[in-house]
Amino acid sequence: MLYRFDVLRLRVPPVRERHNDARLLVEHFWERACRATGRSSRPSTSLLTVLERHDWPSNVRQLQNVVASLVVRGTQRGVVGSDGLQSALGTAAQESQTLSQARTFLERNFVRVAMVRAGGWRGKAALALGLSRQGLSKLLKRFDIEDTPSGLSRTSR
């Protein structure tokens, strides 16, 4: 039997074309990331404004990853400002950084975001990263990332 799935096409414009929706998406992703990590922080008004005005080239998935990164990097409770936004957007690679340092920074944050999106489940995060559970465990140890029931935190820099 053949079935037709292409009956109705919906065009959903990218976030960069509907800045008003960005705030709602940020709030939704923030709440979800906080629930997954056991945190109770919230974004500041200035952070929401900056995220809303940003031209999201990679659309919703990039927005979701940036929000997850901000939640993980931000305070456990209280208001999170726009201090870590440049790093979360991946544009804070300083000119003095070596390629090795930039790669480590990117990998560490990529793993942290994957763990947040997986709700702390190593198997799910490993699958999303294309790794085995043992491979993910080695990365968590190498980057000194602790996945605890109360949330993900990096114990040292």
C-alpha positions, 0 to 999 in steps of 0.5 A: 500500500502507498500512503501520501503524507505530502497532503498539506505543506506548512511554511514556518518562517525561521525565528529571524523572521519572527522576532516576537516569537523568540521571547516565547521560545526562550521562556519555553526552552528555559523552563525545560532546561531548568526542569531537566537540570533541577535549577530554578533560575530565570533570564533577566529582561535584558537577556530576553531582549538581546536574545529576541533581537538576535538574528538566529542563523541556525533557527530554533535548534541554535536558540534551544542550544544557547538557552540550555548553555545559559541555564547550565552556566548561569546561577542555580537560582535567581536571575541570569544576566547577559554576561555569558551570552557571547560564550553561549553564542560561540562568538567569544573565541578570544583572539589570544586563544589557541585552536586547542583551547577553542576546541576544548571550550567548544567540546566541553559546552557541546557535551554539557548542552547534550547532557541538559537536553537529555535530562542528565541521562548519559545513554540518551546524551551519548546517542545524541552525540554519536558516542558510546556511554563509555566514550561520554563518561570519558569526556565527562571526566576529562572536562570535569563535568559532574552530572548529579540529580540536582543538575549539571555543574562543572566542579572546576575550570 
